[in-house]
């Protein structure tokens, strides 16, 4: 006789087809930033925190 693993280790959704299993939330690539030029809060995946409007106007933020 084979021992069954503990119920707490069993995946409760293993018998369901993939399309009905609950999906794990994907981590967003976006981050919330505040533009140092105008103070606008927005979500971006860019490396810079300067918003498109300030970048278009040529705002440059100098770091000390």
C-alpha positions as semicolon CSV with decimal commas, in nm:
position;residue;x (nm);y (nm);z (nm)
1;X;0,000;0,000;0,000
2;X;0,133;0,339;-0,108
3;X;0,102;0,641;0,121
4;X;-0,079;0,942;-0,020
5;X;0,084;1,284;0,022
6;X;-0,070;1,523;0,270
7;X;-0,377;1,705;0,133
8;X;-0,213;2,039;0,207
9;X;0,057;1,961;-0,054
10;X;-0,187;1,861;-0,328
11;X;-0,283;2,113;-0,591
12;X;-0,661;2,151;-0,558
13;X;-0,687;2,266;-0,922
14;X;-0,474;1,991;-1,078
15;X;-0,774;1,803;-1,217
16;X;-0,918;2,109;-1,391
17;X;-0,840;2,188;-1,756
18;X;-0,588;2,473;-1,797
19;X;-0,845;2,722;-1,929
20;X;-1,052;2,695;-1,606
21;X;-0,767;2,699;-1,354
22;X;-0,722;3,024;-1,164
23;X;-0,448;3,233;-1,320
24;X;-0,167;3,375;-1,110
25;X;-0,150;3,752;-1,146
26;X;0,139;3,869;-1,359
27;X;0,365;4,133;-1,216
28;X;0,319;4,455;-1,400
29;X;0,616;4,610;-1,573
30;X;0,475;4,954;-1,498
31;X;0,578;5,166;-1,203
32;X;0,414;5,475;-1,060
33;X;0,630;5,789;-1,078
34;X;0,600;6,163;-1,024
35;X;0,747;6,383;-1,295
36;X;1,015;6,606;-1,139
37;X;0,942;6,876;-1,398
38;X;0,566;6,929;-1,354
39;X;0,466;6,705;-1,061
40;X;0,229;6,487;-1,267
41;X;0,181;6,135;-1,130
42;X;0,164;5,864;-1,395
43;X;0,250;5,500;-1,467
44;X;0,544;5,418;-1,693
45;X;0,784;5,144;-1,794
46;X;1,048;5,390;-1,912
47;X;1,382;5,442;-1,735
48;X;1,327;5,816;-1,698
49;X;1,077;5,978;-1,462
50;X;1,024;6,281;-1,687
51;X;0,679;6,274;-1,853
52;X;0,639;6,298;-2,231
53;X;0,513;6,658;-2,216
54;X;0,813;6,783;-2,018
55;X;1,048;6,581;-2,236
56;X;0,892;6,739;-2,545
57;X;0,941;7,089;-2,397
58;X;1,306;7,009;-2,328
59;X;1,290;7,003;-1,948
60;X;1,617;6,872;-1,808
61;X;1,645;6,765;-1,446
62;X;1,995;6,802;-1,313
63;X;2,112;6,585;-1,027
64;X;2,363;6,734;-0,780
